[in-house]
Amino acid sequence: MQQKLAALFAMLGDIGKIFNEQKFKHLSDTSQLFEFKADQGRVLCFFFIGKRVILTHGFLKKSDKIPKGEIDRAENIKADFTARSKR
């Protein structure tokens, strides 16, 4: 799983966009959060100024929907990162 995620990170860096929604997609009902997907592993992220991708955290997904707590955690990390970056 780690190798698959690393390959997705490299693909995003090399190509700039991953068109396969089974591997990378926008999470609906969020403030521009995205997820990298490899098997059951998920890594949430967001884009920041200068085309930077900020990875928030990773977890194993055990059900069909992403748990709300994981989305809330990523939103909090994003808000904290954005606030600290404006200083």
C-alpha distances in whole Angstrom, upper triangle without the diagonal:
4,5,5,6,9,10,11,12,14,15,17,19,20,21,21,20,18,20,17,17,14,12,14,17,20,21,24,27,25,27,24,21,18,14,11,9,6,7,8,7,10,11,15,17,21,23,26,29,28,25,23,20,20,16,18,15,12,11,10,12,15,17,18,19,18,20,23,22,19,21,24,22,21,24,26,24,24,28,28,27,29,32,32,31,35,36
4,5,5,6,9,10,11,12,14,15,17,18,20,20,20,18,20,18,19,16,13,15,18,21,21,25,27,25,26,24,21,18,15,11,11,8,10,11,8,10,11,14,16,19,21,24,27,26,23,21,18,17,14,16,13,11,12,12,14,17,20,21,21,19,21,24,23,19,21,24,21,20,23,25,22,23,27,26,25,27,30,29,29,32,34
4,5,5,6,9,10,10,12,14,15,16,18,19,19,16,19,17,18,16,13,15,19,22,23,26,29,27,28,25,22,19,16,12,12,9,11,13,11,13,13,17,18,21,22,25,27,26,23,21,18,19,16,18,16,14,15,15,17,20,22,23,24,22,24,26,26,22,24,27,24,22,26,27,25,25,29,29,27,29,32,31,30,34,36
4,5,5,6,9,10,10,13,14,15,16,17,16,13,16,14,15,13,10,12,16,19,20,23,26,25,26,23,20,17,13,10,9,6,9,11,10,11,12,15,16,19,21,23,26,25,22,20,17,18,16,18,16,13,14,14,15,18,20,20,21,19,22,25,25,21,22,25,23,21,25,26,24,24,28,28,26,28,32,31,30,33,35
4,5,5,6,9,10,11,12,14,15,15,15,12,15,14,14,13,9,10,14,16,17,21,24,22,23,20,17,14,11,7,7,6,9,11,8,8,8,11,13,16,17,20,23,22,19,17,14,14,12,14,13,10,12,12,14,17,19,19,19,17,20,22,22,18,19,22,20,18,21,23,20,20,24,25,23,25,28,27,26,30,32
4,5,5,6,9,10,11,12,14,15,15,13,17,16,17,16,12,13,16,19,20,24,26,24,24,22,19,16,13,10,11,10,13,15,12,12,11,14,14,17,17,20,22,21,18,16,14,14,12,15,14,12,15,16,18,21,23,23,23,21,23,25,24,21,21,24,22,20,23,24,21,21,25,25,23,25,28,27,26,29,31
4,5,5,6,9,10,10,12,13,13,11,14,13,15,14,11,12,16,19,21,24,27,25,25,22,20,16,14,11,11,10,13,16,13,14,13,15,16,18,18,21,23,22,19,17,15,16,15,18,17,15,17,18,19,22,24,24,24,22,25,27,27,23,23,26,25,22,25,27,24,24,27,28,25,27,30,29,28,31,33
4,5,5,6,9,10,10,11,10,8,11,10,12,11,8,8,12,15,17,20,23,22,22,19,16,13,11,7,9,9,12,14,12,11,11,13,13,15,15,18,21,20,16,15,12,14,13,16,15,14,16,17,17,21,22,21,21,19,22,24,24,20,20,24,22,19,22,24,22,21,25,25,23,24,28,27,26,29,31
4,5,5,6,9,10,10,10,10,13,13,14,14,11,10,13,15,17,21,24,21,21,18,15,13,11,8,11,11,15,16,13,12,10,12,11,13,13,15,18,17,14,12,9,11,10,13,14,13,16,17,19,22,24,23,23,20,23,24,24,20,20,23,21,18,20,22,19,19,22,23,20,21,25,24,23,26,28
4,5,5,6,8,9,11,10,14,14,16,16,13,13,16,18,21,24,27,25,24,21,19,16,15,12,14,14,17,19,17,16,14,16,14,16,15,17,19,17,14,13,12,14,13,17,17,17,19,21,22,26,27,26,26,24,27,28,28,24,24,26,25,21,24,26,23,22,25,26,23,24,28,27,25,28,30
4,5,5,6,7,8,7,11,11,14,14,11,11,14,17,20,23,26,24,23,20,18,15,14,11,13,13,17,19,17,16,15,16,15,16,15,18,20,18,14,14,13,15,15,18,19,18,21,21,22,26,27,25,25,24,26,28,28,24,24,27,26,22,24,27,24,23,26,27,24,25,29,28,26,29,31
4,6,5,5,5,6,10,11,13,14,11,9,12,14,17,20,23,21,20,16,15,12,12,10,13,14,18,20,17,15,13,14,12,13,12,14,16,14,11,11,9,12,12,16,17,17,20,21,22,25,26,25,24,22,25,26,26,22,21,24,23,20,21,24,21,19,23,24,21,22,25,25,23,26,28
4,6,6,8,10,13,15,17,18,15,13,16,17,20,23,26,23,22,19,17,15,15,13,16,17,21,22,20,18,15,16,14,14,12,14,15,13,10,9,9,12,13,17,18,19,22,23,24,28,29,28,27,25,28,28,28,25,24,26,25,21,23,25,22,20,24,24,21,21,25,24,22,25,27
4,6,9,10,13,15,18,19,16,15,17,19,23,25,28,26,25,21,20,18,18,15,18,18,22,24,22,20,18,19,17,17,16,17,18,15,12,13,13,16,17,21,22,22,24,26,27,30,31,30,29,28,30,31,31,28,27,30,28,25,26,28,26,24,27,28,25,25,29,28,25,28,30
4,6,8,10,13,15,17,14,13,15,17,21,23,26,25,24,20,19,17,17,15,17,18,22,24,22,20,19,19,17,17,15,17,18,16,12,14,13,17,18,21,23,22,25,26,27,30,30,29,28,27,30,31,31,28,26,29,28,25,26,29,26,24,27,28,25,25,29,29,26,28,31
4,7,10,13,14,17,14,12,14,15,18,21,23,21,20,17,16,14,15,14,17,18,22,24,21,19,17,17,14,14,12,14,14,12,9,10,10,14,15,19,21,21,24,25,25,29,29,28,27,25,28,28,29,25,24,26,26,22,23,25,23,21,24,25,22,22,26,26,23,25,28
4,6,9,11,13,11,9,10,12,16,18,21,19,19,15,15,12,13,12,14,16,20,21,20,17,16,15,14,13,12,15,16,15,11,12,11,15,15,18,20,20,22,23,23,27,27,25,24,22,25,26,27,24,22,25,24,21,22,25,23,20,24,25,23,22,26,27,24,26,29
4,6,8,10,8,6,8,11,14,17,20,19,19,16,15,11,11,10,11,13,16,18,17,15,14,14,14,14,14,17,19,18,14,15,13,16,16,18,19,18,20,21,21,24,24,22,21,20,24,24,26,22,21,24,24,20,22,25,23,21,25,26,24,24,28,28,26,29,32
4,6,9,8,7,8,11,14,16,20,19,20,16,16,13,13,12,13,15,17,19,19,17,17,17,16,16,16,19,21,20,17,18,16,19,19,21,22,21,22,22,21,24,24,21,21,21,24,25,27,24,22,25,26,22,23,27,25,23,27,29,27,26,30,31,29,31,34
4,5,6,6,8,11,14,16,20,20,21,17,16,13,12,10,10,12,14,16,16,15,16,16,16,17,18,21,24,23,19,20,17,20,19,21,21,19,20,20,19,21,21,18,19,19,22,24,26,22,21,25,25,22,24,27,26,24,27,29,28,28,31,32,31,33,36
4,5,5,5,8,11,13,16,16,18,15,14,10,9,9,9,11,13,15,15,13,14,14,15,16,17,20,23,23,19,20,17,19,18,19,19,18,18,18,16,19,18,15,15,15,19,20,22,19,18,22,22,20,21,24,24,22,25,27,26,26,30,31,30,32,35
4,6,7,11,12,14,18,18,20,17,15,12,10,9,7,9,10,12,12,11,13,14,16,17,19,23,26,26,22,22,19,20,18,19,19,17,17,16,14,16,16,13,14,14,18,20,22,19,18,22,22,20,22,25,24,23,27,29,27,28,31,32,31,34,37
4,7,11,12,15,19,18,19,17,14,10,8,6,5,7,9,11,11,10,11,12,13,15,17,20,23,23,19,19,16,17,15,17,16,14,15,15,14,17,17,15,15,15,18,20,21,18,18,21,21,18,21,24,22,21,25,26,25,26,29,30,29,31,34
4,7,10,13,16,15,16,13,11,7,6,5,6,9,12,13,12,10,10,10,10,12,13,17,20,20,16,16,13,14,13,15,15,14,15,15,15,18,18,16,15,14,17,19,20,17,15,19,19,16,18,21,19,18,22,23,22,22,26,27,25,28,31
4,6,9,13,12,13,10,9,6,6,7,8,12,14,15,14,11,11,10,10,11,12,16,19,20,16,16,13,15,14,15,15,15,16,16,15,18,17,15,14,13,16,17,19,16,14,17,18,15,16,20,19,17,20,23,21,21,25,26,25,27,30
4,6,9,8,10,7,6,4,7,9,11,15,17,17,16,13,12,10,10,9,11,15,18,19,16,16,13,14,14,14,15,15,17,18,16,19,18,16,14,12,15,15,17,15,12,15,16,13,13,17,17,15,17,20,19,19,22,24,23,25,28
4,7,6,9,7,6,5,7,10,12,15,17,16,15,12,12,9,10,10,13,16,19,21,18,18,15,15,14,14,14,14,15,16,14,17,15,13,11,9,12,11,14,12,9,12,14,11,11,15,16,14,16,19,19,19,22,24,23,25,28
4,5,8,8,8,9,11,14,15,19,20,19,19,15,15,13,13,13,15,18,21,23,21,21,18,18,17,17,18,18,18,19,17,19,17,14,11,11,13,12,15,14,11,13,16,14,13,17,18,16,18,21,21,20,23,25,25,26,29
4,7,9,9,11,13,17,18,22,23,21,21,17,17,14,15,14,16,19,21,24,22,22,19,19,19,17,18,19,19,21,18,20,18,16,13,12,13,11,14,13,10,11,14,13,11,15,17,15,16,19,20,19,21,24,24,25,28
4,6,6,9,11,15,17,21,22,21,19,16,15,11,11,10,13,15,18,21,19,18,16,15,15,14,16,17,18,19,18,20,19,17,14,12,13,11,13,12,8,9,12,10,8,12,13,11,12,16,16,15,18,20,20,21,25
4,6,9,13,16,19,22,25,23,21,18,16,12,11,9,11,12,15,18,16,16,14,14,15,13,16,18,19,22,20,23,22,21,17,15,16,14,15,14,10,11,13,10,8,11,12,9,10,14,14,12,15,18,17,18,21
4,7,10,13,16,20,22,22,20,16,14,11,9,6,8,10,13,15,13,13,12,12,13,12,15,17,19,21,20,23,22,20,17,15,17,15,16,14,11,13,14,11,9,13,13,10,12,15,14,13,16,18,17,18,22
4,7,10,13,17,19,18,16,12,10,7,6,5,8,11,14,16,14,13,10,10,10,9,12,13,15,17,16,20,19,18,15,12,14,13,14,11,8,11,11,8,8,11,11,9,11,14,13,13,16,18,18,19,23
4,7,10,13,16,16,14,10,8,6,5,6,9,12,16,17,14,13,10,10,9,10,11,12,14,15,15,18,18,16,14,12,14,14,15,12,10,13,13,10,11,14,13,12,15,17,16,16,19,21,20,22,25
4,6,10,12,12,10,6,6,4,6,9,11,15,18,19,16,15,11,11,9,10,10,9,11,12,11,15,15,14,12,10,13,14,15,11,10,14,13,10,13,16,14,14,17,19,18,19,22,23,22,25,27
4,7,10,10,8,6,5,6,8,11,13,16,20,20,16,15,11,12,10,11,11,9,11,12,12,15,16,15,14,12,15,17,17,14,13,17,16,13,16,18,17,16,20,21,19,21,24,25,24,26,29
4,7,7,6,5,7,9,11,14,17,20,23,24,20,19,15,15,13,14,12,10,10,10,10,13,14,13,13,11,15,17,18,14,15,18,17,15,18,21,19,19,23,24,23,24,27,28,27,30,33
4,6,5,7,9,12,14,17,20,23,26,26,23,21,18,18,15,16,14,11,11,10,10,13,14,14,15,14,17,19,20,17,18,21,20,18,21,23,22,22,26,27,25,27,30,30,30,33,35
4,6,8,11,14,17,20,23,26,30,30,26,25,21,21,18,19,16,13,11,9,9,11,12,12,14,14,16,20,20,17,19,22,21,20,23,25,24,25,28,29,28,30,33,33,33,36,38
4,7,10,13,16,20,23,26,29,30,27,25,21,21,17,17,14,11,8,5,5,7,9,10,12,11,13,17,17,14,16,19,18,18,21,23,22,23,26,27,26,28,31,32,32,35,37
4,7,10,13,17,20,23,26,27,24,22,18,17,14,14,11,7,6,5,6,9,12,13,13,11,13,16,16,13,15,18,16,15,19,20,19,20,23,24,23,25,28,28,28,31,33
4,6,10,13,16,19,23,24,21,19,15,14,11,11,8,5,5,6,7,10,12,12,12,9,11,14,14,10,11,15,13,12,15,17,16,17,20,21,20,22,25,25,25,28,30
4,7,10,13,16,20,21,18,15,12,10,7,7,6,4,7,9,10,14,15,15,14,11,13,14,14,10,11,14,12,10,13,15,13,13,17,18,17,19,22,22,21,25,27
4,7,11,13,17,19,16,14,10,9,6,6,6,6,9,11,12,15,16,16,14,10,12,13,12,9,8,11,10,7,10,12,10,10,14,15,14,16,19,19,19,22,24
4,7,10,13,15,12,10,7,5,4,5,7,9,12,15,15,19,20,19,17,14,15,15,15,12,10,12,11,7,10,12,10,8,12,13,12,13,16,17,16,19,21
4,7,10,12,10,8,6,5,7,8,11,13,16,19,19,22,22,21,19,16,18,17,17,14,12,13,13,9,9,12,10,7,11,13,11,11,14,15,14,16,19
4,7,9,6,6,5,6,9,11,14,16,19,22,22,26,26,25,22,20,21,20,20,18,15,17,16,12,12,15,13,10,12,14,11,11,15,15,13,15,18
4,6,6,5,6,7,10,12,16,18,22,25,25,29,29,28,25,22,24,23,22,20,17,18,17,14,13,15,13,9,11,13,10,8,12,13,10,12,15
4,6,6,9,10,14,16,19,22,25,28,29,32,33,32,29,26,27,26,26,23,21,22,21,17,17,18,16,13,14,15,12,10,13,13,10,11,14
4,5,9,11,15,17,21,23,27,29,30,34,34,33,31,28,30,29,28,26,24,25,23,20,20,21,19,16,17,18,15,13,16,16,13,14,17
4,7,10,13,16,19,21,24,27,27,31,31,30,28,25,27,27,27,24,22,23,22,18,19,20,18,15,17,19,15,14,18,18,15,16,19
4,6,10,13,16,18,21,24,25,29,30,29,27,24,25,25,25,21,20,21,20,16,17,18,15,13,16,16,13,12,16,15,13,15,18
4,6,10,12,14,18,20,21,25,26,25,23,20,22,22,21,18,17,18,17,13,14,16,13,11,14,15,12,13,16,16,14,17,19
4,6,9,12,16,19,20,24,25,24,22,19,20,20,19,16,15,16,14,10,12,13,10,8,12,12,9,10,14,13,12,15,18
4,6,8,12,15,17,20,22,22,20,16,17,18,16,13,13,14,12,9,11,13,9,9,13,13,11,13,16,16,15,18,20
4,7,10,14,15,19,20,21,18,15,15,15,13,10,10,11,8,6,9,9,6,7,11,11,10,12,15,15,15,18,20
4,7,11,12,16,18,19,17,13,13,14,12,9,10,11,8,7,11,11,9,11,14,14,13,16,18,18,18,22,23
4,7,9,13,15,16,15,12,12,14,13,9,11,13,11,10,13,14,12,14,17,17,17,19,22,21,22,25,27
4,6,9,12,14,13,10,10,13,11,8,11,13,11,11,15,16,15,17,20,20,20,22,24,24,25,28,30
4,6,9,12,12,10,10,14,13,10,13,16,14,14,18,19,18,20,23,23,23,26,28,28,29,32,34
4,6,8,8,7,8,12,12,10,12,15,15,15,18,19,19,20,23,24,24,26,29,29,30,33,35
4,7,8,8,9,13,13,12,15,17,17,18,20,22,22,24,26,27,28,30,32,33,33,36,38
4,6,7,8,12,13,13,14,17,18,18,20,22,23,24,26,28,28,30,32,33,34,36,39
4,7,9,12,14,13,14,17,18,18,20,23,23,24,26,28,28,30,32,34,34,36,39
4,6,9,11,11,11,14,15,15,17,19,20,21,23,25,25,26,29,30,31,33,36
4,6,8,7,7,11,12,12,13,16,17,17,19,21,22,23,25,27,28,30,32
4,5,5,7,9,10,11,13,15,16,17,19,20,22,23,25,26,27,30,32
4,5,5,6,9,10,10,12,14,15,16,18,20,21,22,24,26,27,30
4,5,5,6,9,10,10,12,14,15,16,18,20,21,22,24,26,28
4,5,5,6,9,10,11,12,14,15,16,18,20,21,22,25,27
4,5,5,6,9,10,10,12,14,15,16,18,20,21,23,25
4,5,5,6,9,10,10,12,14,15,16,18,20,21,24
4,5,5,6,9,10,11,12,14,15,17,18,20,22
4,5,5,6,9,10,10,12,14,15,16,19,21
4,5,5,6,9,10,10,12,14,15,17,19
4,5,5,6,8,10,11,12,14,16,18
4,6,5,6,8,10,11,12,14,16
4,5,5,6,9,10,10,13,15
4,6,5,6,9,10,11,13
4,6,5,6,9,10,12
4,6,5,6,9,11
4,6,5,7,9
4,5,6,7
4,6,6
4,6
4
